[in-house]
Amino acid sequence: MPKIATREAYGEALAELGEEIKDIVVLDADLSKSTKTSVFAKKFPERFFNMGIAEQNLMGTAAGLATCGKIPFASTFAVFATGRAFEQIRNSICYPNLNVKIAASHAGITVGEDGATHQSIEDIAIMRSLPNMTIINPADAVEAKQAVRAAALHKGPVYLRLGRHPVETIFDEHYKFEPGKGVILRDGKDVALIATGIMVAEALKAAEILAKGGINAMVINIHTIKPIDKEIILQAAECGAIVTAEEHSIIGGLGSAVAEVLVEEKPVPMKRIGIRDVFGQSGKPEELLKAYGLTAEDIAEAARSLRR
């Protein structure tokens, strides 16, 4: 199956939805070629607004458009959306619960050579802290396209996390995305691997590695990190051990969200695979994933350690 970046799927889905939902408008912060909103801009120039390098204004204008009945998609890089424009997202979008969709690309460490300043590894934690915010982190291009539609149909703020780096295709044309519902991709009874975004593919590979050693691993895709699917997490806990995997800091992201459910409902031994309270660095995406312990083998070793 081809490798496609989720930002590419976002651009295609947005242009398709523009035909169907006339109230969709798109705003960008002078990065439309990178975020792929340029596809929508070419098709619907009268509904596209380039706000320049002014992310706070981007969010404020999107909020204003939402009060007029439009469905604004505001796009820029994740590090700028959640960092530079946090106050506007908090006070102008989430507090009044406005119907703004923040589609942030270039999330995670696989931004690669752009380095630490552009590698957003805390964005999920920041957005999770905001009331009314829904957070979606698709695993592949198929899921990303469906997530864009789901975001457009949802009433209220949505943070859609997108990547620069091409990722493996996991799902086929029969896949149905359901917001807020985790997906069991592989059944198992010895340990549960709960992953999000690009780490879902690594979790599936890790399950294959573990199977060779006689460990039967369940694999779960958590595409919606907020509100999180508590029911599927408690089902995973029946395995007796859980490993979470995310291309994000272990602080405040998927691992934290899963741990919060478990500690209140059903504590089990757990390991978190993610970036361990450090900044990123410049490098090729595959090299960085290996350097920061975000590979299938790292997930498998964490699972083994819980079974010893």
C-alpha positions in Angstrom: 0.0 0.0 0.0 1.3 3.5 -0.8 2.7 5.9 1.9 0.7 9.1 2.0 1.1 12.0 4.4 -2.1 12.9 6.4 -1.7 16.5 5.4 -2.1 15.4 1.7 -5.4 13.7 2.6 -6.5 16.8 4.5 -6.0 19.0 1.4 -8.0 16.5 -0.8 -10.8 16.1 1.7 -11.2 19.8 2.2 -11.5 20.5 -1.5 -14.1 17.7 -1.9 -16.1 18.9 1.1 -16.1 22.4 -0.2 -18.4 21.3 -3.0 -20.8 19.7 -0.6 -20.8 22.1 2.4 -20.9 25.6 1.1 -20.4 27.2 4.6 -16.9 25.8 4.8 -14.2 28.5 4.6 -10.5 28.0 4.9 -7.9 30.2 6.5 -4.1 29.8 6.4 -1.1 31.6 7.8 1.0 31.8 4.6 1.7 28.1 4.6 -0.9 26.8 2.2 1.5 24.9 0.0 2.8 23.0 3.1 -0.6 22.5 4.9 -2.2 21.6 1.5 -5.0 24.2 1.9 -3.8 25.4 -1.5 -5.9 22.7 -3.1 -9.1 24.3 -1.6 -7.8 27.8 -2.4 -7.4 27.0 -6.1 -10.9 25.5 -6.3 -12.7 28.1 -4.1 -10.6 31.3 -4.1 -13.5 33.4 -2.7 -13.7 31.1 0.4 -10.0 31.1 1.1 -8.2 33.7 3.3 -4.4 33.9 3.6 -3.9 35.7 6.9 -0.1 36.0 6.5 2.3 35.1 9.3 -0.2 36.1 12.0 -1.5 33.0 13.7 -3.3 34.9 16.5 -5.2 36.9 13.9 -5.8 33.6 12.0 -7.6 32.1 15.1 -9.5 35.3 15.9 -10.8 35.7 12.4 -11.8 32.1 12.3 -13.8 32.6 15.5 -15.5 35.6 14.0 -16.5 33.7 10.9 -17.9 30.9 13.1 -20.2 33.4 14.8 -21.6 34.3 11.3 -22.5 30.7 10.6 -19.5 29.6 8.6 -17.5 26.5 9.3 -13.9 27.7 9.3 -10.9 25.4 9.0 -7.8 27.3 10.3 -4.5 25.8 9.2 -0.9 26.4 10.1 1.9 24.3 11.6 1.1 22.6 14.9 3.8 24.4 16.8 2.4 27.8 15.8 -1.3 26.9 16.1 -1.0 25.6 19.7 1.8 27.7 20.9 1.6 31.2 19.4 -2.2 31.3 19.2 -3.0 29.5 22.4 -4.8 32.5 24.1 -7.0 33.1 21.0 -7.9 29.4 20.9 -8.7 29.4 24.6 -10.6 32.6 25.0 -12.1 33.2 21.5 -12.8 29.6 20.4 -13.1 27.2 23.3 -14.6 29.4 25.9 -17.6 30.4 23.7 -17.6 26.9 22.2 -17.4 28.1 18.6 -17.5 25.9 15.6 -13.8 26.3 14.5 -11.7 23.5 13.1 -8.0 23.8 13.8 -6.2 21.6 11.3 -2.5 21.7 12.3 0.0 20.1 10.1 3.7 19.2 10.6 3.0 17.8 14.1 5.4 15.5 15.9 9.1 14.8 15.5 8.8 13.5 11.9 8.9 17.1 10.7 12.5 16.0 10.5 15.2 18.4 9.4 13.3 21.5 10.5 14.4 20.7 14.0 13.2 21.3 17.6 11.7 24.7 17.0 9.2 23.2 14.5 8.7 19.8 16.0 5.5 20.1 18.0 5.6 17.4 20.6 3.4 19.1 23.3 0.4 20.1 21.1 -1.9 17.3 22.3 -1.2 18.1 25.9 -2.0 21.8 25.3 -5.2 21.2 23.5 -6.3 18.5 26.0 -6.3 21.1 28.7 -9.0 23.1 27.0 -12.7 22.5 27.8 -15.0 21.9 24.7 -12.0 20.8 22.5 -12.2 17.6 20.5 -8.8 16.1 19.5 -8.4 13.8 16.5 -5.0 12.3 15.4 -5.5 10.1 12.4 -3.3 7.0 11.7 -3.2 7.2 7.9 -4.6 9.1 4.9 -7.8 7.0 4.7 -8.6 7.8 8.3 -7.5 11.5 7.9 -10.0 12.1 5.0 -12.8 10.7 7.0 -11.7 12.6 10.1 -11.9 15.9 8.1 -15.5 15.2 7.2 -16.3 14.2 10.8 -14.7 17.5 12.0 -16.8 19.5 9.6 -20.0 17.9 10.8 -19.2 18.1 14.5 -20.6 21.2 16.3 -17.8 22.8 18.3 -14.0 23.2 18.4 -11.9 20.4 16.8 -8.1 20.0 16.8 -7.1 17.9 13.9 -3.4 16.7 14.1 -1.7 16.2 10.8 1.7 15.1 9.7 4.3 16.1 7.1 5.9 12.7 6.6 4.3 10.0 4.4 2.8 7.2 6.5 1.8 3.6 5.7 -1.8 3.0 4.6 -3.6 0.8 7.2 -7.2 1.1 6.3 -9.1 0.3 3.1 -12.1 1.8 1.4 -14.5 -0.1 3.7 -13.2 1.6 6.9 -15.7 3.7 8.7 -14.4 6.4 11.1 -16.4 7.0 14.2 -15.4 10.0 16.3 -14.7 9.1 20.0 -14.6 5.3 19.3 -11.3 3.4 19.4 -10.7 0.6 16.9 -9.4 -2.9 17.8 -7.1 -3.7 14.9 -5.9 -7.0 16.3 -7.3 -9.1 19.1 -5.0 -10.4 21.9 -5.0 -11.5 25.5 -1.5 -11.1 26.9 -0.9 -7.3 26.5 -2.7 -4.4 24.9 -0.8 -1.9 22.6 -2.7 1.4 22.4 -1.5 3.7 19.8 -2.4 6.9 18.0 -1.3 8.6 14.7 1.7 7.3 12.9 2.5 5.0 15.9 -0.5 2.7 15.0 1.5 1.2 12.2 4.4 0.6 14.5 2.1 -1.0 17.1 0.9 -3.5 14.4 4.5 -4.4 13.6 5.3 -4.7 17.3 2.4 -7.2 17.6 3.9 -9.3 14.9 7.3 -9.3 16.6 5.7 -10.3 19.9 3.7 -13.1 18.3 7.0 -14.7 17.2 7.9 -14.8 20.9 4.6 -16.3 22.0 3.0 -13.1 23.3 -0.4 -12.4 21.9 -0.9 -8.6 21.7 -4.1 -6.7 21.2 -3.7 -3.5 19.1 -6.0 -0.5 19.5 -6.1 2.6 17.4 -7.1 5.7 19.5 -7.8 8.3 16.8 -9.9 10.5 19.1 -7.8 11.5 22.1 -10.4 13.8 23.5 -13.0 12.6 24.4 -11.2 9.4 24.8 -12.9 6.0 24.5 -12.9 4.8 28.2 -14.8 1.6 27.4 -12.1 0.3 25.0 -9.4 1.2 27.4 -11.1 -0.8 30.2 -11.5 -3.7 27.7 -7.7 -3.4 27.0 -7.0 -3.6 30.7 -8.4 -7.1 30.7 -5.2 -8.1 29.1 -3.4 -7.3 32.4 -0.8 -4.9 30.9 -0.9 -1.9 28.5 1.7 -0.1 26.4 0.8 3.3 24.9 2.6 4.7 21.8 2.5 8.2 20.5 4.7 10.6 18.4 4.3 13.1 21.2 5.7 13.8 24.7 4.7 11.1 27.3 3.5 14.1 29.3 -0.1 15.1 28.6 -0.7 13.1 25.5 -2.2 9.6 24.8 -0.2 7.9 27.6 -1.4 10.4 30.2 -5.0 10.1 28.9 -5.0 6.3 29.2 -3.3 6.4 32.6 -6.0 8.8 33.9 -8.7 6.3 32.9 -6.9 3.3 34.4 -5.9 4.9 37.7 -9.5 5.8 38.4 -11.2 2.7 37.0 -8.9 -0.4 36.6 -5.2 0.0 37.4 -2.9 -2.3 35.5 0.9 -2.3 34.8 1.6 0.2 32.0 4.5 1.6 29.9 4.4 4.7 27.8 6.3 5.0 24.5 6.8 8.6 23.5 9.2 11.5 23.7 10.6 11.5 27.2 10.5 15.1 28.4 13.1 16.3 25.9 13.1 18.5 22.8 13.6 17.2 19.3 16.5 17.8 17.0 17.2 18.0 13.3 17.4 14.7 11.3 15.7 12.4 8.9 12.3 11.2 10.2 13.3 7.5 10.3 16.5 8.3 12.2 14.6 10.5 14.7 12.0 7.8 15.4 14.8 5.4 16.2 16.8 7.9 18.3 13.8 8.7 20.4 12.6 5.1 20.9 9.5 5.3 18.7 9.9 2.1 16.7 8.1 -1.3 16.7 10.9 -2.9 18.5 10.8 -0.3 21.3 7.0 -1.0 21.7 7.7 -4.8 21.7 10.4 -4.5 24.3 8.1 -2.4 26.6 5.5 -5.1 26.2 8.0 -7.8 27.1 9.1 -6.0 30.2 5.5 -6.0 31.5 5.3 -9.8 31.0 8.5 -10.7 32.8 
